[in-house]
Amino acid sequence: MDTLPLVAPEQVGLSAQRLDRVRKWMSGWVDSGRLAGMVTVVMRRGELAFAETAGKADVERNKAMRPDTIFRIYSMTKPLTSTAIMMLYEEGRFQLDDPISKFIPRFANPRVYAGGSRGKIDSVPAEREITFRDLLTHTSGLTYGFMESNPVDALYRSKTGGVDFQTGDTSLKDIVERLATFPLIAQPGKAWNYSVSTDVLGYLVEVISGQPFEKYLVEKVIKPLGMVDTDFFVPDSKHDRFSANYQAGAGGKLEVIDDPTKSRYLKPRTVNSGGGGLVSTASDYLRFCKFMLNKGQLDGVRLLGRKTVELMTMNHLKGDMADMGTPRWSESTAEGIGFGLGFSVTLDPAKAHIVGTRGEYSWGGAASTTFWCDPVEDMAVVMLTQLMPSSTYPIRRELRVLAYQAIVD
Protein backbone atom coordinates (compact mmCIF):
# COMPACT_ATOMS: atom_id res chain seq x y z
CA MET A 1 0.00 0.00 0.00
CA ASP A 2 1.30 3.43 -0.84
CA THR A 3 -0.17 5.37 2.11
CA LEU A 4 1.42 3.58 5.05
CA PRO A 5 4.44 1.32 5.51
CA LEU A 6 3.67 -2.16 6.81
CA VAL A 7 4.54 -2.77 10.45
CA ALA A 8 4.89 -6.05 12.30
CA PRO A 9 1.33 -6.89 13.44
CA GLU A 10 2.57 -7.62 16.99
CA GLN A 11 3.59 -3.95 17.33
CA VAL A 12 -0.10 -3.03 17.30
CA GLY A 13 -1.53 -5.96 19.24
CA LEU A 14 -2.29 -8.26 16.32
CA SER A 15 -0.94 -11.73 15.61
CA ALA A 16 0.87 -12.25 12.29
CA GLN A 17 0.08 -15.95 12.49
CA ARG A 18 -3.62 -15.29 13.01
CA LEU A 19 -3.72 -12.61 10.30
CA ASP A 20 -2.36 -15.23 7.92
CA ARG A 21 -5.79 -16.83 8.18
CA VAL A 22 -7.11 -13.80 6.27
CA ARG A 23 -4.62 -14.42 3.47
CA LYS A 24 -5.58 -18.11 3.27
CA TRP A 25 -9.25 -17.17 3.31
CA MET A 26 -8.72 -14.74 0.39
CA SER A 27 -6.86 -17.42 -1.58
CA GLY A 28 -9.65 -19.92 -0.88
CA TRP A 29 -12.34 -17.67 -2.36
CA VAL A 30 -10.23 -16.92 -5.43
CA ASP A 31 -8.97 -20.48 -5.97
CA SER A 32 -12.55 -21.76 -5.85
CA GLY A 33 -13.39 -19.53 -8.81
CA ARG A 34 -16.14 -17.72 -6.90
CA LEU A 35 -14.26 -14.41 -6.73
CA ALA A 36 -11.94 -13.07 -9.42
CA GLY A 37 -9.70 -11.30 -6.93
CA MET A 38 -9.64 -9.11 -3.86
CA VAL A 39 -7.59 -6.67 -1.79
CA THR A 40 -7.77 -6.59 2.02
CA VAL A 41 -6.07 -4.14 4.39
CA VAL A 42 -6.09 -3.98 8.20
CA MET A 43 -5.00 -0.89 10.13
CA ARG A 44 -4.63 -0.62 13.90
CA ARG A 45 -3.49 2.35 15.98
CA GLY A 46 -2.82 4.22 12.75
CA GLU A 47 -0.42 1.57 11.43
CA LEU A 48 -0.92 -0.74 8.46
CA ALA A 49 -0.55 -4.28 9.81
CA PHE A 50 -1.91 -6.32 6.89
CA ALA A 51 -2.15 -5.64 3.15
CA GLU A 52 -2.71 -8.50 0.72
CA THR A 53 -3.93 -9.04 -2.82
CA ALA A 54 -5.27 -12.25 -4.31
CA GLY A 55 -6.37 -13.33 -7.78
CA LYS A 56 -7.08 -11.23 -10.84
CA ALA A 57 -8.39 -7.72 -11.40
CA ASP A 58 -9.42 -8.85 -14.89
CA VAL A 59 -9.65 -12.61 -15.47
CA GLU A 60 -10.28 -12.33 -19.21
CA ARG A 61 -7.07 -10.35 -19.77
CA ASN A 62 -5.11 -12.25 -17.09
CA LYS A 63 -4.37 -9.05 -15.16
CA ALA A 64 -3.20 -9.68 -11.62
CA MET A 65 -4.84 -7.89 -8.70
CA ARG A 66 -2.57 -5.06 -7.53
CA PRO A 67 -2.46 -2.99 -4.33
CA ASP A 68 -3.46 0.03 -6.46
CA THR A 69 -6.23 -1.66 -8.47
CA ILE A 70 -9.21 0.68 -8.92
CA PHE A 71 -12.66 -0.62 -7.92
CA ARG A 72 -16.27 0.52 -8.25
CA ILE A 73 -17.13 1.16 -4.60
CA TYR A 74 -20.85 1.88 -5.17
CA SER A 75 -22.49 2.54 -1.77
CA MET A 76 -19.16 3.10 -0.02
CA THR A 77 -19.61 6.49 -1.73
CA LYS A 78 -22.34 7.27 0.82
CA PRO A 79 -20.06 8.00 3.81
CA LEU A 80 -18.11 10.51 1.69
CA THR A 81 -21.29 12.27 0.54
CA SER A 82 -22.48 12.29 4.16
CA THR A 83 -19.17 13.91 5.14
CA ALA A 84 -19.71 16.62 2.51
CA ILE A 85 -23.21 17.49 3.70
CA MET A 86 -22.06 17.51 7.34
CA MET A 87 -19.29 19.96 6.44
CA LEU A 88 -22.03 22.29 5.21
CA TYR A 89 -23.99 21.57 8.40
CA GLU A 90 -20.97 22.75 10.38
CA GLU A 91 -21.10 26.03 8.45
CA GLY A 92 -24.59 26.60 9.85
CA ARG A 93 -26.31 26.23 6.48
CA PHE A 94 -29.11 24.00 7.83
CA GLN A 95 -30.26 22.02 10.88
CA LEU A 96 -30.71 18.24 10.84
CA ASP A 97 -34.44 18.55 11.51
CA ASP A 98 -34.98 21.12 8.75
CA PRO A 99 -37.32 19.92 5.98
CA ILE A 100 -35.42 19.44 2.73
CA SER A 101 -38.20 21.35 0.94
CA LYS A 102 -36.45 24.45 2.27
CA PHE A 103 -33.86 23.82 -0.46
CA ILE A 104 -35.83 21.58 -2.86
CA PRO A 105 -39.38 23.05 -2.96
CA ARG A 106 -40.68 20.09 -5.01
CA PHE A 107 -40.43 17.96 -1.84
CA ALA A 108 -43.04 20.08 -0.02
CA ASN A 109 -46.21 18.25 1.01
CA PRO A 110 -45.13 14.68 0.15
CA ARG A 111 -47.59 11.82 -0.11
CA VAL A 112 -47.19 8.24 1.14
CA TYR A 113 -48.14 5.01 -0.63
CA ALA A 114 -51.31 3.49 0.85
CA GLY A 115 -52.06 0.55 -1.42
CA GLY A 116 -54.02 0.45 -4.66
CA SER A 117 -55.08 -2.03 -7.33
CA ARG A 118 -55.11 -2.52 -11.10
CA GLY A 119 -52.01 -0.40 -11.55
CA LYS A 120 -53.43 2.52 -9.55
CA ILE A 121 -51.40 3.79 -6.58
CA ASP A 122 -53.36 5.19 -3.66
CA SER A 123 -51.61 7.65 -1.35
CA VAL A 124 -52.21 9.73 1.76
CA PRO A 125 -50.59 12.98 2.91
CA ALA A 126 -47.34 12.51 4.85
CA GLU A 127 -47.56 13.26 8.57
CA ARG A 128 -44.50 15.49 8.20
CA GLU A 129 -41.91 16.39 5.59
CA ILE A 130 -38.56 14.68 4.94
CA THR A 131 -35.69 16.14 6.96
CA PHE A 132 -31.93 16.06 6.46
CA ARG A 133 -31.63 13.50 9.23
CA ASP A 134 -34.19 11.27 7.49
CA LEU A 135 -31.98 11.25 4.39
CA LEU A 136 -28.79 10.58 6.36
CA THR A 137 -30.39 7.67 8.25
CA HIS A 138 -32.42 6.16 5.36
CA THR A 139 -35.71 6.81 7.17
CA SER A 140 -36.99 9.23 4.50
CA GLY A 141 -39.58 6.94 2.93
CA LEU A 142 -37.66 6.93 -0.35
CA THR A 143 -36.58 3.59 -1.85
CA TYR A 144 -34.48 2.05 -4.65
CA GLY A 145 -35.81 0.79 -7.97
CA PHE A 146 -33.92 -2.49 -7.60
CA MET A 147 -35.85 -3.44 -4.45
CA GLU A 148 -38.81 -4.69 -6.53
CA SER A 149 -41.00 -4.89 -3.44
CA ASN A 150 -43.93 -2.53 -4.15
CA PRO A 151 -45.55 -0.47 -6.93
CA VAL A 152 -43.59 2.65 -5.93
CA ASP A 153 -40.17 1.24 -6.73
CA ALA A 154 -41.65 0.19 -10.10
CA LEU A 155 -42.08 3.92 -10.78
CA TYR A 156 -38.34 4.37 -10.18
CA ARG A 157 -37.64 1.71 -12.84
CA SER A 158 -39.99 3.17 -15.46
CA LYS A 159 -38.26 3.49 -18.84
CA THR A 160 -39.87 6.86 -19.52
CA GLY A 161 -40.32 8.70 -16.22
CA GLY A 162 -38.12 6.73 -13.82
CA VAL A 163 -35.14 7.76 -11.72
CA ASP A 164 -31.69 6.20 -12.01
CA PHE A 165 -28.76 8.10 -10.54
CA GLN A 166 -26.29 5.53 -11.88
CA THR A 167 -27.13 5.82 -15.56
CA GLY A 168 -29.04 9.11 -15.76
CA ASP A 169 -27.77 11.57 -18.37
CA THR A 170 -29.83 14.72 -17.74
CA SER A 171 -28.88 16.44 -14.46
CA LEU A 172 -29.01 15.79 -10.72
CA LYS A 173 -31.65 18.52 -10.48
CA ASP A 174 -33.85 16.88 -13.10
CA ILE A 175 -33.71 13.41 -11.52
CA VAL A 176 -34.25 14.65 -7.95
CA GLU A 177 -37.21 16.82 -8.94
CA ARG A 178 -38.78 13.88 -10.80
CA LEU A 179 -38.22 11.74 -7.70
CA ALA A 180 -40.07 14.31 -5.61
CA THR A 181 -43.26 13.63 -7.58
CA PHE A 182 -43.38 9.96 -6.50
CA PRO A 183 -45.15 8.82 -3.32
CA LEU A 184 -43.00 7.68 -0.38
CA ILE A 185 -43.18 4.04 0.71
CA ALA A 186 -43.38 4.93 4.44
CA GLN A 187 -44.03 7.91 6.64
CA PRO A 188 -40.81 9.94 7.12
CA GLY A 189 -38.95 8.82 10.25
CA LYS A 190 -41.08 5.71 10.79
CA ALA A 191 -39.14 2.93 8.96
CA TRP A 192 -35.63 2.13 7.76
CA ASN A 193 -35.60 1.65 3.99
CA TYR A 194 -32.37 1.64 2.00
CA SER A 195 -32.80 4.21 -0.71
CA VAL A 196 -31.64 6.97 -3.02
CA SER A 197 -31.62 9.28 0.03
CA THR A 198 -27.87 9.87 -0.27
CA ASP A 199 -28.25 10.80 -3.94
CA VAL A 200 -30.67 13.50 -2.80
CA LEU A 201 -28.03 14.59 -0.26
CA GLY A 202 -25.58 14.91 -3.16
CA TYR A 203 -27.98 17.30 -4.87
CA LEU A 204 -28.44 19.22 -1.61
CA VAL A 205 -24.65 19.64 -1.45
CA GLU A 206 -24.93 21.22 -4.90
CA VAL A 207 -27.82 23.51 -3.98
CA ILE A 208 -26.39 24.65 -0.64
CA SER A 209 -22.77 25.08 -1.74
CA GLY A 210 -23.55 26.59 -5.14
CA GLN A 211 -21.05 24.19 -6.76
CA PRO A 212 -21.70 21.07 -8.84
CA PHE A 213 -21.87 18.15 -6.42
CA GLU A 214 -18.97 16.23 -7.98
CA LYS A 215 -16.75 19.34 -7.88
CA TYR A 216 -17.52 19.99 -4.21
CA LEU A 217 -16.92 16.37 -3.21
CA VAL A 218 -13.62 16.09 -5.10
CA GLU A 219 -12.26 19.54 -4.20
CA LYS A 220 -13.46 19.77 -0.59
CA VAL A 221 -13.32 16.14 0.61
CA ILE A 222 -11.44 13.74 -1.67
CA LYS A 223 -8.39 15.87 -2.56
CA PRO A 224 -7.83 17.28 0.95
CA LEU A 225 -7.80 13.70 2.28
CA GLY A 226 -5.15 12.71 -0.25
CA MET A 227 -7.41 10.13 -1.91
CA VAL A 228 -5.51 10.34 -5.18
CA ASP A 229 -7.33 7.58 -7.07
CA THR A 230 -10.89 8.32 -5.94
CA ASP A 231 -13.26 10.01 -8.41
CA PHE A 232 -16.47 9.55 -10.38
CA PHE A 233 -14.53 8.24 -13.38
CA VAL A 234 -11.22 6.59 -14.25
CA PRO A 235 -8.92 8.90 -16.27
CA ASP A 236 -7.03 7.62 -19.33
CA SER A 237 -3.75 7.33 -17.44
CA LYS A 238 -5.29 4.85 -14.97
CA HIS A 239 -7.39 2.65 -17.29
CA ASP A 240 -4.92 -0.24 -16.98
CA ARG A 241 -5.55 -0.36 -13.21
CA PHE A 242 -9.35 -0.57 -13.47
CA SER A 243 -10.88 -3.90 -12.48
CA ALA A 244 -13.59 -5.88 -14.22
CA ASN A 245 -16.95 -6.33 -12.47
CA TYR A 246 -18.61 -9.75 -12.28
CA GLN A 247 -21.72 -11.64 -11.29
CA ALA A 248 -22.14 -15.31 -10.41
CA GLY A 249 -23.65 -17.12 -13.38
CA ALA A 250 -24.74 -20.74 -13.68
CA GLY A 251 -23.02 -22.88 -11.07
CA GLY A 252 -21.32 -19.81 -9.62
CA LYS A 253 -19.21 -19.30 -12.76
CA LEU A 254 -18.03 -15.71 -13.05
CA GLU A 255 -19.61 -13.61 -15.79
CA VAL A 256 -18.39 -10.11 -16.70
CA ILE A 257 -21.08 -7.46 -16.26
CA ASP A 258 -18.85 -4.41 -16.74
CA ASP A 259 -15.81 -4.73 -18.99
CA PRO A 260 -13.13 -2.28 -17.76
CA THR A 261 -12.23 -1.39 -21.36
CA LYS A 262 -15.81 -0.40 -22.26
CA SER A 263 -17.19 0.79 -18.92
CA ARG A 264 -19.22 3.97 -18.46
CA TYR A 265 -16.73 4.79 -15.67
CA LEU A 266 -14.03 5.58 -18.24
CA LYS A 267 -15.37 9.08 -18.90
CA PRO A 268 -16.91 11.87 -16.79
CA ARG A 269 -20.69 11.77 -16.52
CA THR A 270 -23.42 14.38 -16.42
CA VAL A 271 -25.14 12.84 -13.37
CA ASN A 272 -22.87 11.85 -10.49
CA SER A 273 -24.34 9.58 -7.82
CA GLY A 274 -23.76 10.56 -4.20
CA GLY A 275 -25.17 7.19 -3.26
CA GLY A 276 -22.92 5.03 -5.42
CA GLY A 277 -20.89 6.78 -8.09
CA LEU A 278 -17.26 6.64 -6.96
CA VAL A 279 -14.30 4.46 -7.87
CA SER A 280 -11.46 4.09 -5.37
CA THR A 281 -8.57 1.97 -4.09
CA ALA A 282 -7.96 0.18 -0.80
CA SER A 283 -5.25 2.65 0.23
CA ASP A 284 -7.45 5.65 -0.58
CA TYR A 285 -10.39 4.31 1.40
CA LEU A 286 -8.11 3.50 4.31
CA ARG A 287 -7.21 7.20 4.39
CA PHE A 288 -10.89 8.01 4.78
CA CYS A 289 -11.12 5.48 7.63
CA LYS A 290 -8.09 7.03 9.30
CA PHE A 291 -9.69 10.48 8.95
CA MET A 292 -12.83 9.21 10.67
CA LEU A 293 -10.93 7.42 13.46
CA ASN A 294 -8.94 10.65 13.95
CA LYS A 295 -12.30 12.37 14.60
CA GLY A 296 -12.38 14.52 11.48
CA GLN A 297 -8.77 15.28 10.61
CA LEU A 298 -5.90 13.68 8.71
CA ASP A 299 -2.30 14.78 8.26
CA GLY A 300 -3.04 18.24 9.63
CA VAL A 301 -6.17 18.74 7.49
CA ARG A 302 -9.42 19.02 9.46
CA LEU A 303 -12.69 18.69 7.56
CA LEU A 304 -15.05 17.95 10.48
CA GLY A 305 -15.08 18.73 14.17
CA ARG A 306 -14.76 15.95 16.74
CA LYS A 307 -18.31 16.42 18.02
CA THR A 308 -19.73 16.16 14.50
CA VAL A 309 -17.95 12.85 13.89
CA GLU A 310 -19.26 11.58 17.23
CA LEU A 311 -22.79 12.58 16.20
CA MET A 312 -22.42 10.89 12.79
CA THR A 313 -21.25 7.61 14.31
CA MET A 314 -23.89 7.19 17.01
CA ASN A 315 -27.21 5.43 16.47
CA HIS A 316 -30.06 7.72 15.36
CA LEU A 317 -32.78 5.06 15.07
CA LYS A 318 -35.45 4.15 17.60
CA GLY A 319 -33.78 0.86 18.45
CA ASP A 320 -32.00 -1.15 15.78
CA MET A 321 -32.69 -1.59 12.05
CA ALA A 322 -34.82 -4.65 12.81
CA ASP A 323 -37.02 -2.52 15.10
CA MET A 324 -37.43 -0.11 12.18
CA GLY A 325 -38.79 -2.78 9.83
CA THR A 326 -35.62 -4.31 8.35
CA PRO A 327 -34.94 -7.69 10.04
CA ARG A 328 -32.15 -8.55 7.56
CA TRP A 329 -29.94 -6.49 5.31
CA SER A 330 -27.94 -7.98 2.42
CA GLU A 331 -26.47 -11.23 3.79
CA SER A 332 -26.61 -10.19 7.47
CA THR A 333 -29.11 -9.82 10.27
CA ALA A 334 -30.06 -6.23 11.09
CA GLU A 335 -30.75 -7.08 14.72
CA GLY A 336 -28.31 -5.32 17.01
CA ILE A 337 -27.34 -2.91 14.19
CA GLY A 338 -28.37 0.72 14.24
CA PHE A 339 -27.71 3.55 11.81
CA GLY A 340 -25.98 6.88 12.21
CA LEU A 341 -25.54 9.75 9.77
CA GLY A 342 -24.13 7.81 6.83
CA PHE A 343 -23.01 4.56 8.47
CA SER A 344 -24.44 1.47 10.12
CA VAL A 345 -23.51 1.33 13.81
CA THR A 346 -23.07 -1.81 15.89
CA LEU A 347 -25.23 -1.65 19.03
CA ASP A 348 -25.00 -5.21 20.30
CA PRO A 349 -22.63 -7.80 18.75
CA ALA A 350 -24.38 -10.66 20.57
CA LYS A 351 -27.76 -9.66 19.15
CA ALA A 352 -26.16 -9.28 15.70
CA HIS A 353 -24.72 -12.82 15.98
CA ILE A 354 -21.24 -11.61 15.01
CA VAL A 355 -17.98 -10.72 16.71
CA GLY A 356 -17.47 -6.96 16.92
CA THR A 357 -17.56 -3.91 19.16
CA ARG A 358 -20.31 -1.57 20.31
CA GLY A 359 -19.87 1.71 18.43
CA GLU A 360 -18.11 0.24 15.41
CA TYR A 361 -19.40 1.83 12.18
CA SER A 362 -19.33 0.53 8.64
CA TRP A 363 -20.94 0.10 5.25
CA GLY A 364 -20.45 -1.81 2.01
CA GLY A 365 -21.01 -1.55 -1.71
CA ALA A 366 -23.11 -3.46 -4.25
CA ALA A 367 -20.07 -5.26 -5.69
CA SER A 368 -19.34 -6.99 -2.33
CA THR A 369 -16.92 -4.35 -1.02
CA THR A 370 -16.87 -3.40 2.67
CA PHE A 371 -15.15 -1.33 5.33
CA TRP A 372 -15.50 -0.83 9.04
CA CYS A 373 -13.97 1.43 11.66
CA ASP A 374 -13.73 0.41 15.31
CA PRO A 375 -12.94 3.39 17.58
CA VAL A 376 -12.63 1.21 20.70
CA GLU A 377 -10.00 -1.07 19.15
CA ASP A 378 -8.60 1.82 17.04
CA MET A 379 -8.86 -0.42 14.02
CA ALA A 380 -10.07 -0.21 10.42
CA VAL A 381 -10.53 -2.88 7.76
CA VAL A 382 -11.15 -2.36 4.03
CA MET A 383 -11.91 -5.20 1.62
CA LEU A 384 -12.44 -4.57 -2.09
CA THR A 385 -13.58 -7.06 -4.71
CA GLN A 386 -16.02 -6.89 -7.66
CA LEU A 387 -18.96 -9.29 -7.51
CA MET A 388 -22.61 -8.28 -7.74
CA PRO A 389 -24.86 -8.45 -5.86
CA SER A 390 -23.21 -8.15 -2.46
CA SER A 391 -25.56 -10.75 -0.98
CA THR A 392 -24.10 -13.51 -3.21
CA TYR A 393 -21.67 -14.82 -0.57
CA PRO A 394 -21.21 -14.08 3.18
CA ILE A 395 -17.68 -12.79 2.73
CA ARG A 396 -18.18 -9.66 4.85
CA ARG A 397 -19.25 -11.66 7.88
CA GLU A 398 -16.42 -14.14 7.40
CA LEU A 399 -13.82 -11.37 7.16
CA ARG A 400 -15.16 -9.72 10.31
CA VAL A 401 -14.50 -12.89 12.30
CA LEU A 402 -11.06 -13.37 10.74
CA ALA A 403 -9.98 -9.77 11.40
CA TYR A 404 -11.14 -9.67 15.01
CA GLN A 405 -9.72 -13.08 15.94
CA ALA A 406 -6.26 -11.66 15.13
CA ILE A 407 -6.40 -9.23 18.09
CA VAL A 408 -4.18 -10.63 20.83
CA ASP A 409 -3.51 -7.76 23.26
Secondary structure, 3 states (H helix, E strand, C coil): CCCCCECCHHHHCECHHHHHHHHHHHHHHHHCCCCCEEEEEEEECCEEEEEEEEEEEECCCCEECCCCCEEECHHHHHHHHHHHHHHHHHCCCCCCCCEHHHCCHHHCCCEEECCCCCCCCCEEECCCCCEHHHHHHCCCCCCCHHHCCCHHHHHHHCCCCCCCCCCCCCCHHHHHHHHCCCCECCCCCCCCCCCCHHHHHHHHHHHHHCCCHHHHHHHHHHCCCCCCCCECCCCHHHHHHECCEEEECHHHCEEEEECCCCCHHHCCCCCCCCCCCCEECHHHHHHHHHHHHCCCEECCEECCCHHHHHHHCCCCCCCCCCCCCCCEECCEECCCEEECCCCEEECCCCCCCCCCCCCCEEEECCCCCEEEEECCCCEEEEEECCEECCCCCCHHHHHHHHHHCCECC
